[in-house]
Amino acid sequence: LFFSFLIFVFFSVITFIIILSTYGIETKKFNNIISQKINGNKNINIELTSIKFKIDIKELSLFLETKNPLLSYKTAKIPADNLKVYVDFISIIKSEINIQKVNLELSKLDFKDLKKLSYILKPSNLTSYLNNKVQKGKLNTKIEVYLNENNEIENFIARGSVEGLKAKIIDGIEVDKTNFTFFW
């Protein structure tokens, strides 16, 4: 009887882990908490519809995932496909959520659309180059933001690709149909 009970518990735990790592548990309980933590920064505003609570087996951590969040920085709407917020499990139990990392996958942007958002970019020479030299192309970006205990940005990693870039580098030198990946 004891051995059967252990086997039942073992398979139940394995099934629960498989469900949490693949599909997740959908909830709206964390919407306000995550929104308040992120909206604590004066320039960032986010609206979430529903969140899935999942386990990342590779990193052995818990995360909250949402599709198509409404994200804005200052007054610019930023098209996002996916947002993952990695949290400290112990902080969930204590009801004071500590966010460790945020993964943001942006929608594929045409450079024409990116030019509309360029006024929020720094440094200004990047904005000037984007507006005056780049003629067409598409940008695909994923950003990982690492936070400290006070939910302040400690570090970030941006990676992605540019497809079909047409730009004027300097007078007499142009690139056309250029593709590349970047890691910053």
Beta strands, then each sheet from edge to edge (+ up, - down):
strand 1: 25-27
strand 2: 44-47
strand 3: 51-56
strand 4: 61-67
strand 5: 70-73
strand 6: 76-87
strand 7: 99-106
strand 8: 109-110
strand 9: 134-147
strand 10: 153-170
strand 11: 173-183
sheet 1: 1+ 3- 4+ 6- 5+ 2-
sheet 2: 1+ 3- 4+ 6- 7+ 9- 8+
sheet 3: 1+ 3- 4+ 6- 7+ 9- 10+ 11-
end
